[in-house]
Amino acid sequence: MTQAIREINSQLQTLFAALENITAEDERCDDLVSQLQETIVKRQFLLQNLTDADGGADKAFLEAQLMLSQRFMTQARALKDHRQQILHASSKSKRQLNVYRTIDANR
């Protein structure tokens, strides 16, 4: 089971790297976010099964997984914040453009 968790951790790292390297407008972005979500759910399930089956499992392994979980959360928050900033800037630009169109239409 620990090998499966390691493989999922690797998949998560690959997905985060891919999301950081593509633009928010890229069509693949939605697919990558869905894959990220599914992979996180799988990881949670495996970690829960590991702790239930082994009554705590290997303490060092679980501590390493906790640290990795915290790193993944930090990456996810940074990615989310960046995407929200992009969306905010885009909506602000659209509002400004609409103001200029309204002014031009009133001439």
WOQUIJO-V673787 format. One record per backbone hydrogen bond with DSSP energy under -0.5 kcal/mol. NH is the residue of the N-H (numbers start at 0). CO is the residue of the C=O. Records with the same first field share a line. If there is no record, write none. Layout:
NH = CO + CO
This chain:
4 = 0
5 = 1
6 = 2
7 = 3
8 = 4
9 = 5
10 = 6
11 = 7
12 = 8
13 = 9
14 = 10
15 = 11
16 = 12
17 = 13
18 = 14
19 = 15
20 = 16
21 = 18
25 = 22
28 = 25
29 = 26
30 = 26
31 = 27
32 = 28
33 = 29
34 = 30
35 = 31
36 = 32
37 = 33
38 = 34
39 = 35
40 = 36
41 = 37
42 = 38
43 = 39
44 = 40
45 = 41
46 = 42
47 = 43
48 = 44
49 = 45
50 = 46
51 = 47
52 = 48
53 = 49
54 = 50
55 = 50
58 = 56
61 = 57
62 = 58
63 = 59
64 = 60
65 = 61
66 = 62
67 = 63
68 = 64
69 = 65
70 = 66
71 = 67
72 = 68
73 = 69
74 = 70
75 = 71
76 = 72
77 = 73
78 = 74
79 = 75
80 = 76
81 = 77
82 = 78
83 = 79
84 = 80
85 = 81
86 = 82
87 = 83
88 = 84
89 = 85
90 = 86
91 = 87
92 = 88
93 = 89
94 = 90
95 = 91
96 = 92
97 = 93
98 = 94
99 = 95
100 = 96
101 = 97
102 = 98
103 = 99
104 = 100
105 = 101
106 = 103
